Structure formats: C-alpha cells, structure tokens
C-alpha cells in the first residue's frame, strides 16, 4: 500500500509540487504571524526587565508608565520607604538625524541607579549632550542627533528596549530629561524600587513589574486579536488547499480503490493511503515554509520572533488539519464500489 501511495505521488508529482508550494506560502505567513504575536508579548517583558525594578511608584490614577502621562514632584522620592530606589523620567519625544524625526520614549535615569541603560555598544550617557539609543533607530556610536530639537551625541546603543510594537528608547541623564520633558528638575515620572514598597502616602500608588507589562500590552490587544483572526483564516485556506488535493486524488484513484477492494484490501489500508498523502503534503509544506520565513521575517517593519515551540507545534497542527481536511476525500474511498473494478472503460 505504501508503494502504491508513493507511485501515485510520483505519477501526479506536478500537482503535489504546486499544492505543496502553495501550502508552504500559507504556512510561512503563519510562522510570521506567530512570530509577530510572540514579539508583541516578549517586547514589554524584556524591556521592563532591563529597568531592574520590582515596583513602580506612580501618581494615583496613572495606569502605566508607558501608556499614560505621569508627573510627580521629585519630593515624592523621600516619601517612598525603600532601601533601593531611583527616580526616573518617562515621556514621549522624538529623535532626528537629518531625516524626518522618529518617535521615541525618552528615559531619564540616575547614574548607577535603577533604570540605567544596559548598553551593548559604546557606554552609558554620563554628561550633558549625551544619549544612548536603541539599535532599531539605525544610528552609530558617535553620530549627532537631535532629541526634541536639542543636539546630542550618541555614546551608546541598547538592544531590546522598545515598547508598543517597536517604539525605541532614548536614554538621557536625569537632569537633561527633566529639562526636556518638564523644563524643571523638580519633577519626575516615577520612582523605581528594588524589593517591596512600604506604605505610600495619599496620591501615590505602586505597580509590580508584571502589572506594568500587562498594562503596556493592553493598547496592542486589538492588533493581536486582528493577527489571530488572520491566522485562523490562513488555517482555513491551508485546509482548503490540502483538502482539495486529497479529494481530487480520491476521485482520480476511485477505480484503483475499487480494484483493491475487490481483491480484499481493507478500508483502513485505503484510508491510510490517502491520509499519508495529506500528511506528506502538509509536512512538506511546513518544511519549506520554515525556510521561507527566514527570508520573509526580516522584510517586516516590526521585529518577528518565531518561538522555538512553533517549529514542532505548527507541523503537529498541520498534520491534524490535513487529516481533517482530507476527510471528504476519504469518504469517497469508503463509498468505492468493488464492482467498478470490472466495469468497462467508459463506466
């Protein structure tokens, strides 16, 4: 039976090659969509972790530091009962390097305090007129840029410091960030705390880092839901492609199945033959898709991080989908009449 299955694949190889390639395109898009959703979830977690804080003290009523405007007096730092604490400025701004400005999240930090950037190239800003930028801005150490219209020199580059689907960070020393954001050194956005926060006075509240991650994801829920809908539609398309080719194969081989039934071949063997074809098409398409996505993912404007689990989950789901999609064709096998084996050529 296996020999007949592979002979049929060889006989109709053009059809199966075309269908496998079409399926591969669909599965490659599924890989990319999965990578986008994974990146949306990873991004705030990786970024928040780099601040090194367990708790974020904010004014009451502020949902999260990256999705709301947060303004509090620097005196609030003294009201926070914690051994390790650091003030920080977090606000929206822009960076330009000759081209139209790009939106950034401006971070003002204290030297050696919580929230200081973890640079992967260059050094941490330490003086007036210095800035560290995320690598996604495509600038080099030593470049001259303007932040909110003020000239700065790029002294360091950071990595995985973006939020809200790719908005990069720009790190300045705390006094400079305060002046750019608030025109005063008496105002900050938040207090970062390592460890537990003691009782807070009226007007202040705290969020854990997990809370910050969750709140930062909320504005992206609509985008994630839309991508999930597209993924569901792609699975339907893949099922139609595989189901159609299995059904056509069942029609083409109807007389063959009748002959096999007439000589005593069990239905399970015949169904297994069609199921094997569906599985081979699905697995072949996923294997090609895994290669295509390597070249496709970098073309997207947003980072695409395909999780390792996708490389075994997607083939497994593809096999289940192929078996379900081929059910209609398999029904043709069960309905094959052994008498057709003795019918004339025109029957």
N, C-alpha and C positions, 0 to 999 in steps of 0.2 A: 504493500500500500504506500509506503514511503517513496518507493521507486516511481510509482505512478504519479504521486504528488509532485516530485521534482521534475519528472518528464513533462508534466503539464505546465509547470513554471517555465521550463526551457522552451516549450512549444509556443507559449504566449509571452515570451520574455519582454517584448516591446511594451505590451500593455502593463505588465507588472513593473517595469522600469519607470514608465511615465507616472503610474499611480504612486510608486514609492517616492519619487522626486516631489510630486505634489504634496504628499503627506509630510515629507521632510520639511518643506517650506512652512506648512502649518505648525508642525512641532517646533521648528526653530523659533517661530513667533511665540509659541507657548513658553519656551525656555526664556526668551527675553522678557515676556510679561511677568513670569515668575521672578526673574531677577530684579525687575523694577519694584514689585511689591516687597520683595525681600530687602532691597536697598532702602525703601521708604521706612521700613521698620528698624533697620540697623542704624540708619543715619543719626537720629536723635540719641539713641543709646550710646553710640560710640562718642558722639560729641560731648554729651553731658558727662560721661565718664572722665573725660580729659580735664574737667574742672576740678576733680578731686574732692568734691564736696558731698557730704551725706544729706545735708539740709540746706534749703534756700530760704532765707528770710526776706519776705516781701511785704509791701503795704497790703492791708486787708482789702479784698475785692479784686486783686490782681490775679488772673487765672494762671499765668505762667510767664517767666521772664522773656521768652522769645516770641510770644504771641500777643502780649499786652504792653502798654506803656507803663513803666514802673519808675516812680520818682519818690525818694525819701531823703530826709536830711541825714547828713553824714553822722550827726549825733546819735542816730539810731544804732550805730555800731556799739556804742557804750551800753546800750540797753540790752544787748544780746549777751546772755550769760553762757559763754563757751570758751574753752581753753584755746582752740584754734579757730580763728575767724578772719575773714578778709572782705573788705568792701569791693564792689565791682560795678562797673557801668556797662549796661547792655542797651543798645539802641540801634535803630536802622540808620544807615548812612550810604555813601556812595564812594567808589574808587574809580579813578580815571587815569589812563596812561596814553594820552593822545587821542584815543578813540572815545566814542560815547561812554559815559560813566556806567559802571555796573553796580547793582545794589549789593550791599554787604551788611552784615551785622557787626557793629562796632563794639569791641570789648576793651574796656579799660581795666587794668589789673595792677595790683601792687607787686613790686619786685619780690620774688621768692614767696609770694602768697598763693592762696588757692585761686585757681583761675588763670594762672600764668600759662602761656602757651608752651606746648611741647614741640619745639621746632625740629624738623627733620633735615634742614639745611640752613646754614647761617647761624644766627644767635638770636636770643630774646631781646626785644627792644628795651633799652635802658636809659635813653636820653631823649631830649626834645627833638622832634623831627624824625623819629624812627618808627617803623611799622613792620609788623610781621603779617603776612597774608597767606591764605590757603592756596595750595598749589593749583586748584581749579581755575584761578584767575590768570594763569599762564603768564606770570611775571618771573623775573630772575632777581636773585640777590644782587643788590647794588643799583637796581632800577629806581628811577624817580617817578613817583606817582602823586596824585592829589587825592586827599581824603576830605570830603565835604568842602572842596575848593582850596584846601590848605596843602602846600607841598610837603611830601615826606620821602624818605629814602627807605627802600625795602632792605631790611637787615636779616630777615629770617623767613622761612617758609614752613607752614604747618600742613598736616595731612589729616583727612577725615574730620575736618572742622567746618561742617556745613549743617544747615537746618532747613526745614520747609522745602524739601525737594531741590537742594543744591545751592541755597544762598550761602556764600562763603563768609568766613570771619575775617575781620581786620583787627589786629591787636595793637593797642597803644598803651603807653604808661597811663596810670590812673589820672594824674592831673591834666594831661593833654586831652584825654577822652572826656573828662568833666567839662573842660572849657569848650570843646567842640559840641558836646551834646547839650549842656545846660548853661554855658557861659558863667559857670561858678564852680568853685572847688568845695562848696558846702553841700553839694547834692550828689547822691549815688542812686543806683538802681536796685541793688540787692546786697545782702550780706551772706557770704558763703561760709558754711560751718562744717567742720570735720567732727563727727561724733554727734551726740544728742544736743538738742537745743533746750535750754531751760525755759522757765516761764517767760512769756513775752508780754510786754505792756500792750495796752489797748492801741489799736491801729496797726499792729503788726501781726503777721501770720507766717507759718512756715510750710514748706512743701518738701517732701523727700525727693531724692533724685529720680526715683521711679515715677513719682507724681509728675515731675517736670517732663519726663519722657512721654508719659501718657498724654499730658496736655498739649505738648508740641505736636503730637500725631493727629490731634483732633481736626485741624484745618485740612488735613490730607485725606480724611475719611471718604469724602466724595470721590476724589481721584482714585483711591484704592478700590472703592466699590465699582467704579467705571471699568477699571482694568480687570477686575474679577468677572464682570459681565462679558467683556471681550474674550477672556479666557474660556468662559462657558460656551460662547459662540464658536470659538475655534475648535473646541472638543466636538461640537455638533458637526462642524464642517469635516473634521477628520473622520468621524463616524460615518458620515455620508460617503466619503471617498472610499474608505475600506469596505463598507457595506455594499456599495455599488459594484466594486470589482469582484467581491465574493459572489454576489448574486449572478453577475454575468458569467463567472466561471461555472457556477452551478447549472446555468442554462446550457452553456456550451458542452458540459460533460454529462448532460442528462442521459444520453444513450449509453455512455460509458458506465454510469452508475446502474443503469438497468441491466447491463450485461453482468456487472459484478454481483448484483443482487441475484440474478438468475443462476450464477454458479455458486451461490451460497455465502457471499460476503456479508457480514453483519452490518447493520446500520451504524453501529458505533465506529467501525473502521472507516466507513464512508464519511461520516460526520467529522471524524478526526482528520481526514484528508483535507477537507475544506477549512477546518479550524486551523490546521497547521499553516495553510496558505495565508490566512488572515493574520496569524501571529507573525509569520516571517515578514510580511509586508509592513506590519506595524513596527517591528523591531528594526528592520532595515531603515525605515523612515526616521525613527528616533536616532539611530546611529549616525545617519547623515546629518540630521538636524543638530546633533551635538557638535559637529564640526562647523556647520554653517553659523551657529550662534557665536562662535569665537570671533568670526569676522563681522557679524552683524551688530553685536552688542556695542563695540566702540563707536559706531555711527550714530548712536543715540545721544542727544544733548545732555541727558541725565545719566549718572553712573548706573550701570547694570551689574548687579552682584548675584549671579546664579548660585543658589545654595548647593552644597555637595549632595544633599539629600535628593535634589531634583534629578540627579543622574541615575538614581535607582527607582524613585517614585514614578517618574514620567514613563519609563519603559513598562513598569508594572501596570500603571493605569492604561497605557496604550494597548497592552495585551488584553486586559479586561474589556476595554472599549471595542477592540477588534472582534472578540468573541461575541459580544452583544450585537455589534453592527452586522456580523455575518449570520445572525440567527435566521433572517429571512431567506438567505440563500440555502442555509442548512435545512430549512423546511422543505425546499424543493427536493432534497435528497430523500427525505422520508416519504415523499409522495411519488417518487420514481416507481413506475410500474415495470416489473421484470419482463412483462410481455413485450415491451418496446424493444427488447433485445432481439426479437425475432420478427419485428415489423420490417416492412420494405423501406427502401431508401427514402421514399417520399413521406413516410409516416411521421 
